[in-house]
Amino acid sequence: MTDLTLRERAHDLDVTVWVGKAGIGAVAEELSGQLDDRGLVKVKFLRAARGSTTTESLAEDLADRVDAEVVETRGNTAVVHR
């Protein structure tokens, strides 16, 4: 599937994974399960998780942990695909 098609599908998705002060390790298993079920998941990075790190960096790190790829980041939200 092309990135454009994935972005189009992601547009109407609701955020189903929130990353907070516990960090990305706390949600990796949940994200992996959702990716198995849906293939495309929207993740929100709360201020407590970001600190001085960018959303893009956190999203890439999280995607690497669950063997997925980042489709796009916008603001504090990322779309991950497997």
C-alpha positions, 0 to 999 in steps of 0.5 A, a space after each residue: 500500500 502506498 504512503 498516500 493511501 495509508 495517510 488517507 486511511 489514517 485521516 479518519 482514525 481515532 487515537 487509540 494509543 497514548 504515550 505518557 510519562 511511563 514512555 514508549 516501553 509501556 505501550 509497545 506491547 499494546 501497540 503491537 497487538 493493535 497493529 496485528 488487529 488493525 494494521 494502522 494505528 494512530 499514537 498520541 505523544 503527551 507532553 510528559 512523554 516528549 520532554 526535550 525529544 521530538 515526536 518524530 524521534 519517539 515515533 521512530 523508536 516506538 515503531 522500531 520496537 514493534 517492527 513497524 514503520 511510521 507513515 507520518 507525524 503531525 503535531 504530537 501524533 504519529 501514524 504507525 503501520 505494519 
